[in-house]
Amino acid sequence: HRFNFNKDSSENTDSVLDQERHEFSRAVPVLSVEVDNQPKTVALEIEPLDPGKLQQNQANLSLRHRLVLAQPQLKKGHRLRLPVSLVGPEMEAIQLVIAKAFQGRPSDVVEPGQPFALADTVGHFWEPKDFEALPLELRSVLDETFQEEEREIAHVLEHRFPSGSKLSAAGARQLGVSEERAQAWQSGSALPFKSTPPQYARKPYSSIYTNLSTLILVCVEILRLLKLGKAMPWKRMPWILSPTAIIVKTSPFEDDGLKKRIVYDCTASGVNPHLAQHAEMSLPTILRLLQSMGKDYFMAKSDLKDMFYNFPVRQADWTFLGFSHPVTGQYFVVPFYAMGIGCAPPHCQEFA
């Protein structure tokens, strides 16, 4: 009765066995002998195990158990942590300029379900001369941003779709993609709303305004999206302006060693709560991948950069995908699946 437990109700057999071993510690081997014609119990010396037995016991340990045992050593390895940014003293004057820009923004809203003309909607409402009081390094980024906005506006008004739309419906059909999927890639997919979210507008999160270097990082990332044709300037207010933040990770594939990505908080803005329940993705765990590998296998990982931005969203849903430039206050929409939309992972995984 030493290991008396219900295996069917146990979620983790190893943990149950460990608990049993703790409660019923291994006894010292004993032997009953007679000394001077009197019965006596003496302890036997524990002989060292055969090395072959040790190797066999090690091999019989579950992969999960071995990983747990290795945790203390793994935690001693190198850990990269980004420095904590302090609020810079230069931000006080910059915030005054930014506040003035946000107060002067247009208030005409593109309501959901209502058709809108691109010529009346796509455009910008700021000029570089309005920000001459800002530091030179930040102004240079804004000057280039203005030029890219002009280019993207001209492209959208001429072609009626963003310059970042690269998927070919004709090529997809030749590859055997279904007509429904090919049409979605050409005109954009519909977001699966179960109800219309209420109007929401919030400027970027305060973490973006920590100091000048962080603010410039965000502006440079928005400029990158503009150059790729993944962000569209609007001179009318989108129905939803999601707050944004930036994620910075170390990466050997970036020129400066840092990977920067804008994250759109579509949960706070009400977009995600109003989306229909989507099917969960079923991806293998790292333990399952390791168990499926044989001896001397190699493991590698590939990361598709900006994967979500490859798949367009239909024009009727653009007004739900708005955000604000942190300095100029310029309205932007992301006419693609953005990082933060709840349905983006399963939809794009299905597309891929």
ChimeraX attribute file (.defattr): number of C-alpha atoms within 10 A of each C-alpha:
attribute: neighborCount
match mode: 1-to-1
recipient: residues
	/A:1	4
	/A:2	8
	/A:3	11
	/A:4	9
	/A:5	13
	/A:6	9
	/A:7	10
	/A:8	8
	/A:9	8
	/A:10	11
	/A:11	9
	/A:12	10
	/A:13	14
	/A:14	14
	/A:15	12
	/A:16	17
	/A:17	14
	/A:18	11
	/A:19	12
	/A:20	15
	/A:21	13
	/A:22	10
	/A:23	10
	/A:24	11
	/A:25	8
	/A:26	8
	/A:27	6
	/A:28	9
	/A:29	10
	/A:30	11
	/A:31	9
	/A:32	10
	/A:33	12
	/A:34	10
	/A:35	9
	/A:36	7
	/A:37	7
	/A:38	7
	/A:39	10
	/A:40	11
	/A:41	11
	/A:42	12
	/A:43	10
	/A:44	10
	/A:45	9
	/A:46	8
	/A:47	6
	/A:48	6
	/A:49	8
	/A:50	9
	/A:51	9
	/A:52	9
	/A:53	10
	/A:54	11
	/A:55	10
	/A:56	11
	/A:57	10
	/A:58	11
	/A:59	11
	/A:60	11
	/A:61	11
	/A:62	12
	/A:63	14
	/A:64	12
	/A:65	12
	/A:66	13
	/A:67	12
	/A:68	11
	/A:69	11
	/A:70	11
	/A:71	10
	/A:72	10
	/A:73	8
	/A:74	11
	/A:75	9
	/A:76	8
	/A:77	8
	/A:78	7
	/A:79	7
	/A:80	8
	/A:81	8
	/A:82	9
	/A:83	6
	/A:84	6
	/A:85	11
	/A:86	8
	/A:87	14
	/A:88	12
	/A:89	11
	/A:90	12
	/A:91	16
	/A:92	12
	/A:93	11
	/A:94	18
	/A:95	14
	/A:96	10
	/A:97	18
	/A:98	16
	/A:99	13
	/A:100	14
	/A:101	18
	/A:102	17
	/A:103	9
	/A:104	12
	/A:105	17
	/A:106	13
	/A:107	10
	/A:108	12
	/A:109	15
	/A:110	19
	/A:111	16
	/A:112	19
	/A:113	10
	/A:114	7
	/A:115	10
	/A:116	13
	/A:117	8
	/A:118	16
	/A:119	15
	/A:120	11
	/A:121	18
	/A:122	21
	/A:123	23
	/A:124	20
	/A:125	15
	/A:126	16
	/A:127	12
	/A:128	15
	/A:129	9
	/A:130	12
	/A:131	20
	/A:132	12
	/A:133	11
	/A:134	19
	/A:135	12
	/A:136	11
	/A:137	11
	/A:138	19
	/A:139	17
	/A:140	12
	/A:141	15
	/A:142	22
	/A:143	14
	/A:144	15
	/A:145	20
	/A:146	17
	/A:147	15
	/A:148	20
	/A:149	23
	/A:150	14
	/A:151	15
	/A:152	26
	/A:153	24
	/A:154	17
	/A:155	15
	/A:156	19
	/A:157	17
	/A:158	12
	/A:159	9
	/A:160	13
	/A:161	22
	/A:162	24
	/A:163	20
	/A:164	21
	/A:165	20
	/A:166	13
	/A:167	14
	/A:168	13
	/A:169	18
	/A:170	13
	/A:171	11
	/A:172	17
	/A:173	14
	/A:174	10
	/A:175	9
	/A:176	9
	/A:177	15
	/A:178	12
	/A:179	13
	/A:180	10
	/A:181	15
	/A:182	19
	/A:183	17
	/A:184	17
	/A:185	22
	/A:186	21
	/A:187	15
	/A:188	22
	/A:189	21
	/A:190	14
	/A:191	20
	/A:192	13
	/A:193	15
	/A:194	11
	/A:195	11
	/A:196	13
	/A:197	18
	/A:198	13
	/A:199	16
	/A:200	17
	/A:201	16
	/A:202	14
	/A:203	16
	/A:204	22
	/A:205	15
	/A:206	11
	/A:207	14
	/A:208	19
	/A:209	22
	/A:210	16
	/A:211	18
	/A:212	18
	/A:213	15
	/A:214	17
	/A:215	18
	/A:216	20
	/A:217	18
	/A:218	23
	/A:219	22
	/A:220	18
	/A:221	16
	/A:222	20
	/A:223	22
	/A:224	15
	/A:225	20
	/A:226	24
	/A:227	19
	/A:228	16
	/A:229	25
	/A:230	26
	/A:231	26
	/A:232	25
	/A:233	26
	/A:234	24
	/A:235	21
	/A:236	22
	/A:237	24
	/A:238	28
	/A:239	22
	/A:240	27
	/A:241	26
	/A:242	29
	/A:243	23
	/A:244	23
	/A:245	18
	/A:246	19
	/A:247	11
	/A:248	13
	/A:249	14
	/A:250	14
	/A:251	12
	/A:252	10
	/A:253	9
	/A:254	10
	/A:255	8
	/A:256	9
	/A:257	11
	/A:258	14
	/A:259	15
	/A:260	17
	/A:261	18
	/A:262	18
	/A:263	16
	/A:264	23
	/A:265	22
	/A:266	23
	/A:267	15
	/A:268	13
	/A:269	21
	/A:270	18
	/A:271	25
	/A:272	19
	/A:273	16
	/A:274	15
	/A:275	18
	/A:276	14
	/A:277	13
	/A:278	13
	/A:279	9
	/A:280	9
	/A:281	11
	/A:282	7
	/A:283	7
	/A:284	8
	/A:285	9
	/A:286	9
	/A:287	11
	/A:288	11
	/A:289	10
	/A:290	12
	/A:291	12
	/A:292	8
	/A:293	11
	/A:294	8
	/A:295	5
	/A:296	6
	/A:297	7
	/A:298	7
	/A:299	8
	/A:300	4
	/A:301	4
	/A:302	5
	/A:303	6
	/A:304	6
	/A:305	8
	/A:306	13
	/A:307	16
	/A:308	18
	/A:309	23
	/A:310	20
	/A:311	24
	/A:312	27
	/A:313	23
	/A:314	17
	/A:315	18
	/A:316	18
	/A:317	19
	/A:318	23
	/A:319	24
	/A:320	28
	/A:321	24
	/A:322	26
	/A:323	28
	/A:324	23
	/A:325	17
	/A:326	25
	/A:327	25
	/A:328	24
	/A:329	22
	/A:330	22
	/A:331	25
	/A:332	29
	/A:333	25
	/A:334	24
	/A:335	28
	/A:336	25
	/A:337	26
	/A:338	26
	/A:339	20
	/A:340	18
	/A:341	19
	/A:342	20
	/A:343	20
	/A:344	20
	/A:345	19
	/A:346	15
	/A:347	18
	/A:348	15
	/A:349	11
	/A:350	9
	/A:351	12
	/A:352	9
